[in-house]
Amino acid sequence: MRKKLVLPYLLLIVLILSACSGGFKEEHNYKIEPFEFTNQHNAKVSLDDMKGKVWLAQFIFTVCTSACPPMMSNMADLDKQLIDEGVEDYKIVSFSIDPTVDTPELLQEYLDLYDVQDQSKWEMLTGYSQEKITDFAAKSFKTLVADIPDSDQVMHATYFSLVNKKGEVVKTYNGMVDVPFDQIVKDMKALSKEGA
């Protein structure tokens, strides 16, 4: 009789303990090097400006014919879900990987193509050389950016990177297909509460 009573009690304790340890778990910890780039409003945006905020980063360009349109659409959908879930203090940062073409004005026009509810959350960044963004992507995000010879296309990864309040990349997600929207929202909620 005693064993029958002990088993449900132990299961309850296990459930409580697992719920307590269900916080955010980082996959990696890449420190982002300091930057100061130009956004779609011709304003300077630096890493210091982003400190204290949780943000999602992606690498895109406006004449992209393959990965970028679905990535932008998925990021806009994700932005809607974050708003619906009451997540407030976050940013979405898109680094142009074709900075000679992507002026601030063109990046604003590109953003306008997507159904973004609150554009104030978005930083569409440019204002650097091709070499700089290639180097920055490799060092800070451990991701590839490479020109394709004799083409107006640029090779790049198709994932979203989650950055914590200290300016460290802590997790990545597929940004093009099978995007884990619920997990990203959950992770951003958890990170937003850290140190709040």
C-alpha positions as YAML, in Angstrom:
chain: A
units: angstrom
residues:
- id: 1
  name: MET
  ca: [0.00, 0.00, 0.00]
- id: 2
  name: ARG
  ca: [2.81, 2.37, 0.90]
- id: 3
  name: LYS
  ca: [4.58, 1.80, -2.45]
- id: 4
  name: LYS
  ca: [1.41, 2.76, -4.31]
- id: 5
  name: LEU
  ca: [1.30, 6.09, -2.47]
- id: 6
  name: VAL
  ca: [5.01, 6.83, -2.90]
- id: 7
  name: LEU
  ca: [5.07, 6.48, -6.71]
- id: 8
  name: PRO
  ca: [2.58, 9.30, -7.52]
- id: 9
  name: TYR
  ca: [4.32, 11.50, -4.96]
- id: 10
  name: LEU
  ca: [7.72, 10.92, -6.61]
- id: 11
  name: LEU
  ca: [6.26, 11.62, -10.06]
- id: 12
  name: LEU
  ca: [4.87, 14.92, -8.77]
- id: 13
  name: ILE
  ca: [8.29, 15.94, -7.39]
- id: 14
  name: VAL
  ca: [9.97, 15.07, -10.71]
- id: 15
  name: LEU
  ca: [7.40, 17.18, -12.61]
- id: 16
  name: ILE
  ca: [7.92, 20.15, -10.28]
- id: 17
  name: LEU
  ca: [11.71, 19.94, -10.56]
- id: 18
  name: SER
  ca: [11.63, 19.66, -14.35]
- id: 19
  name: ALA
  ca: [9.32, 22.68, -14.54]
- id: 20
  name: CYS
  ca: [11.74, 24.69, -12.40]
- id: 21
  name: SER
  ca: [14.67, 23.89, -14.66]
- id: 22
  name: GLY
  ca: [12.76, 24.64, -17.88]
- id: 23
  name: GLY
  ca: [14.52, 27.95, -18.56]
- id: 24
  name: PHE
  ca: [16.43, 29.02, -21.66]
- id: 25
  name: LYS
  ca: [19.40, 26.87, -22.68]
- id: 26
  name: GLU
  ca: [21.98, 28.48, -24.93]
- id: 27
  name: GLU
  ca: [23.51, 26.45, -27.76]
- id: 28
  name: HIS
  ca: [26.59, 28.61, -28.17]
- id: 29
  name: ASN
  ca: [28.14, 31.86, -27.03]
- id: 30
  name: TYR
  ca: [29.62, 34.03, -29.81]
- id: 31
  name: LYS
  ca: [30.60, 37.54, -28.76]
- id: 32
  name: ILE
  ca: [29.59, 40.09, -31.37]
- id: 33
  name: GLU
  ca: [32.38, 42.51, -32.22]
- id: 34
  name: PRO
  ca: [31.60, 46.23, -31.83]
- id: 35
  name: PHE
  ca: [29.94, 47.82, -34.85]
- id: 36
  name: GLU
  ca: [28.36, 51.07, -35.95]
- id: 37
  name: PHE
  ca: [26.33, 50.76, -39.14]
- id: 38
  name: THR
  ca: [23.60, 52.79, -40.86]
- id: 39
  name: ASN
  ca: [19.92, 51.83, -40.74]
- id: 40
  name: GLN
  ca: [17.02, 52.44, -43.15]
- id: 41
  name: HIS
  ca: [16.48, 55.91, -41.66]
- id: 42
  name: ASN
  ca: [20.10, 56.94, -42.28]
- id: 43
  name: ALA
  ca: [20.73, 56.80, -38.52]
- id: 44
  name: LYS
  ca: [23.75, 55.16, -36.91]
- id: 45
  name: VAL
  ca: [23.11, 51.94, -34.97]
- id: 46
  name: SER
  ca: [25.85, 50.42, -32.81]
- id: 47
  name: LEU
  ca: [26.29, 47.32, -30.73]
- id: 48
  name: ASP
  ca: [26.08, 49.59, -27.67]
- id: 49
  name: ASP
  ca: [22.60, 50.69, -28.81]
- id: 50
  name: MET
  ca: [21.52, 47.06, -28.80]
- id: 51
  name: LYS
  ca: [22.87, 46.21, -25.33]
- id: 52
  name: GLY
  ca: [20.09, 45.45, -22.87]
- id: 53
  name: LYS
  ca: [17.79, 44.20, -25.65]
- id: 54
  name: VAL
  ca: [17.16, 40.71, -26.96]
- id: 55
  name: TRP
  ca: [17.37, 40.61, -30.75]
- id: 56
  name: LEU
  ca: [17.10, 38.37, -33.77]
- id: 57
  name: ALA
  ca: [19.59, 38.80, -36.59]
- id: 58
  name: GLN
  ca: [19.55, 37.72, -40.21]
- id: 59
  name: PHE
  ca: [21.74, 38.32, -43.27]
- id: 60
  name: ILE
  ca: [19.80, 39.39, -46.37]
- id: 61
  name: PHE
  ca: [19.99, 41.59, -49.48]
- id: 62
  name: THR
  ca: [17.34, 43.28, -51.57]
- id: 63
  name: VAL
  ca: [18.04, 41.72, -54.99]
- id: 64
  name: CYS
  ca: [18.16, 38.21, -53.53]
- id: 65
  name: THR
  ca: [16.14, 35.86, -55.73]
- id: 66
  name: SER
  ca: [16.00, 32.77, -53.50]
- id: 67
  name: ALA
  ca: [16.36, 32.69, -49.71]
- id: 68
  name: CYS
  ca: [15.72, 36.28, -48.62]
- id: 69
  name: PRO
  ca: [12.04, 36.72, -49.54]
- id: 70
  name: PRO
  ca: [10.91, 33.70, -47.49]
- id: 71
  name: MET
  ca: [13.26, 34.71, -44.66]
- id: 72
  name: MET
  ca: [11.82, 38.23, -44.58]
- id: 73
  name: SER
  ca: [8.28, 36.89, -44.71]
- id: 74
  name: ASN
  ca: [9.01, 34.42, -41.88]
- id: 75
  name: MET
  ca: [10.63, 37.17, -39.80]
- id: 76
  name: ALA
  ca: [7.57, 39.40, -40.31]
- id: 77
  name: ASP
  ca: [5.32, 36.50, -39.19]
- id: 78
  name: LEU
  ca: [7.56, 35.98, -36.17]
- id: 79
  name: ASP
  ca: [7.37, 39.68, -35.35]
- id: 80
  name: LYS
  ca: [3.55, 39.45, -35.34]
- id: 81
  name: GLN
  ca: [3.68, 36.47, -32.97]
- id: 82
  name: LEU
  ca: [6.04, 38.31, -30.61]
- id: 83
  name: ILE
  ca: [3.64, 41.28, -30.52]
- id: 84
  name: ASP
  ca: [0.64, 38.95, -29.96]
- id: 85
  name: GLU
  ca: [2.50, 37.24, -27.09]
- id: 86
  name: GLY
  ca: [3.21, 40.58, -25.41]
- id: 87
  name: VAL
  ca: [6.99, 40.51, -25.91]
- id: 88
  name: GLU
  ca: [8.04, 44.16, -26.01]
- id: 89
  name: ASP
  ca: [11.72, 44.99, -25.60]
- id: 90
  name: TYR
  ca: [13.30, 43.31, -28.63]
- id: 91
  name: LYS
  ca: [14.77, 44.18, -32.02]
- id: 92
  name: ILE
  ca: [14.99, 42.51, -35.41]
- id: 93
  name: VAL
  ca: [18.28, 43.27, -37.17]
- id: 94
  name: SER
  ca: [18.84, 42.59, -40.86]
- id: 95
  name: PHE
  ca: [22.42, 42.99, -42.05]
- id: 96
  name: SER
  ca: [22.66, 43.66, -45.77]
- id: 97
  name: ILE
  ca: [25.27, 41.46, -47.42]
- id: 98
  name: ASP
  ca: [25.18, 43.56, -50.60]
- id: 99
  name: PRO
  ca: [26.02, 47.00, -49.15]
- id: 100
  name: THR
  ca: [27.10, 48.63, -52.41]
- id: 101
  name: VAL
  ca: [23.57, 48.14, -53.77]
- id: 102
  name: ASP
  ca: [21.55, 48.30, -50.55]
- id: 103
  name: THR
  ca: [21.26, 51.95, -49.62]
- id: 104
  name: PRO
  ca: [19.19, 52.95, -46.57]
- id: 105
  name: GLU
  ca: [16.40, 54.09, -48.90]
- id: 106
  name: LEU
  ca: [16.36, 50.78, -50.76]
- id: 107
  name: LEU
  ca: [16.32, 48.84, -47.49]
- id: 108
  name: GLN
  ca: [13.31, 50.89, -46.35]
- id: 109
  name: GLU
  ca: [11.51, 50.12, -49.63]
- id: 110
  name: TYR
  ca: [12.36, 46.45, -49.18]
- id: 111
  name: LEU
  ca: [10.98, 46.42, -45.62]
- id: 112
  name: ASP
  ca: [7.79, 48.08, -46.89]
- id: 113
  name: LEU
  ca: [7.16, 45.06, -49.15]
- id: 114
  name: TYR
  ca: [6.50, 42.89, -46.10]
- id: 115
  name: ASP
  ca: [3.56, 42.95, -43.72]
- id: 116
  name: VAL
  ca: [5.43, 44.34, -40.73]
- id: 117
  name: GLN
  ca: [3.18, 45.64, -37.93]
- id: 118
  name: ASP
  ca: [5.76, 47.73, -36.05]
- id: 119
  name: GLN
  ca: [8.71, 48.85, -38.17]
- id: 120
  name: SER
  ca: [10.28, 50.60, -35.16]
- id: 121
  name: LYS
  ca: [11.45, 47.15, -34.00]
- id: 122
  name: TRP
  ca: [13.42, 46.63, -37.22]
- id: 123
  name: GLU
  ca: [16.96, 47.76, -38.03]
- id: 124
  name: MET
  ca: [17.90, 47.25, -41.70]
- id: 125
  name: LEU
  ca: [21.65, 47.84, -41.70]
- id: 126
  name: THR
  ca: [24.15, 48.85, -44.36]
- id: 127
  name: GLY
  ca: [26.97, 51.41, -44.72]
- id: 128
  name: TYR
  ca: [30.06, 49.20, -44.80]
- id: 129
  name: SER
  ca: [32.19, 47.41, -47.40]
- id: 130
  name: GLN
  ca: [31.57, 43.92, -48.75]
- id: 131
  name: GLU
  ca: [34.81, 42.82, -47.09]
- id: 132
  name: LYS
  ca: [33.66, 44.23, -43.74]
- id: 133
  name: ILE
  ca: [30.33, 42.37, -43.67]
- id: 134
  name: THR
  ca: [31.99, 39.13, -44.81]
- id: 135
  name: ASP
  ca: [34.52, 39.42, -41.99]
- id: 136
  name: PHE
  ca: [31.90, 40.56, -39.44]
- id: 137
  name: ALA
  ca: [29.56, 37.65, -40.29]
- id: 138
  name: ALA
  ca: [32.38, 35.12, -39.95]
- id: 139
  name: LYS
  ca: [33.81, 36.47, -36.68]
- id: 140
  name: SER
  ca: [30.63, 37.47, -34.84]
- id: 141
  name: PHE
  ca: [28.04, 35.01, -36.15]
- id: 142
  name: LYS
  ca: [30.28, 32.15, -37.38]
- id: 143
  name: THR
  ca: [28.45, 32.29, -40.68]
- id: 144
  name: LEU
  ca: [29.46, 32.44, -44.34]
- id: 145
  name: VAL
  ca: [28.92, 35.43, -46.62]
- id: 146
  name: ALA
  ca: [30.53, 35.11, -50.05]
- id: 147
  name: ASP
  ca: [30.20, 36.79, -53.44]
- id: 148
  name: ILE
  ca: [29.16, 34.53, -56.31]
- id: 149
  name: PRO
  ca: [31.47, 35.30, -59.28]
- id: 150
  name: ASP
  ca: [29.81, 36.87, -62.35]
- id: 151
  name: SER
  ca: [26.50, 37.20, -60.51]
- id: 152
  name: ASP
  ca: [24.52, 39.80, -58.56]
- id: 153
  name: GLN
  ca: [23.78, 37.16, -55.95]
- id: 154
  name: VAL
  ca: [25.61, 36.61, -52.64]
- id: 155
  name: MET
  ca: [25.94, 33.28, -50.85]
- id: 156
  name: HIS
  ca: [24.77, 33.27, -47.23]
- id: 157
  name: ALA
  ca: [23.28, 31.14, -44.48]
- id: 158
  name: THR
  ca: [19.52, 31.05, -44.07]
- id: 159
  name: TYR
  ca: [19.15, 31.02, -40.32]
- id: 160
  name: PHE
  ca: [18.04, 33.48, -37.68]
- id: 161
  name: SER
  ca: [20.46, 34.16, -34.81]
- id: 162
  name: LEU
  ca: [19.23, 34.93, -31.30]
- id: 163
  name: VAL
  ca: [21.31, 37.53, -29.46]
- id: 164
  name: ASN
  ca: [21.07, 38.06, -25.70]
- id: 165
  name: LYS
  ca: [21.13, 41.36, -23.78]
- id: 166
  name: LYS
  ca: [24.93, 41.23, -23.49]
- id: 167
  name: GLY
  ca: [25.43, 41.09, -27.27]
- id: 168
  name: GLU
  ca: [26.20, 37.37, -27.55]
- id: 169
  name: VAL
  ca: [24.78, 34.99, -30.15]
- id: 170
  name: VAL
  ca: [23.32, 32.17, -28.09]
- id: 171
  name: LYS
  ca: [21.13, 30.17, -30.49]
- id: 172
  name: THR
  ca: [20.32, 29.76, -34.19]
- id: 173
  name: TYR
  ca: [17.17, 28.61, -35.97]
- id: 174
  name: ASN
  ca: [16.24, 27.77, -39.54]
- id: 175
  name: GLY
  ca: [14.85, 30.98, -41.01]
- id: 176
  name: MET
  ca: [13.74, 29.72, -44.42]
- id: 177
  name: VAL
  ca: [11.82, 26.45, -43.98]
- id: 178
  name: ASP
  ca: [10.34, 24.66, -40.96]
- id: 179
  name: VAL
  ca: [10.86, 27.77, -38.84]
- id: 180
  name: PRO
  ca: [10.30, 26.89, -35.14]
- id: 181
  name: PHE
  ca: [8.13, 29.96, -34.45]
- id: 182
  name: ASP
  ca: [6.82, 28.76, -31.07]
- id: 183
  name: GLN
  ca: [10.31, 27.90, -29.82]
- id: 184
  name: ILE
  ca: [11.75, 31.24, -30.91]
- id: 185
  name: VAL
  ca: [8.95, 33.15, -29.15]
- id: 186
  name: LYS
  ca: [9.45, 31.03, -26.02]
- id: 187
  name: ASP
  ca: [13.22, 31.61, -26.08]
- id: 188
  name: MET
  ca: [12.84, 35.36, -26.61]
- id: 189
  name: LYS
  ca: [10.37, 35.56, -23.74]
- id: 190
  name: ALA
  ca: [12.79, 33.71, -21.46]
- id: 191
  name: LEU
  ca: [15.77, 35.88, -22.46]
- id: 192
  name: SER
  ca: [13.71, 39.08, -22.10]
- id: 193
  name: LYS
  ca: [13.00, 38.18, -18.47]
- id: 194
  name: GLU
  ca: [16.67, 37.55, -17.66]
- id: 195
  name: GLY
  ca: [18.05, 40.46, -15.70]
- id: 196
  name: ALA
  ca: [14.74, 42.33, -16.01]
...
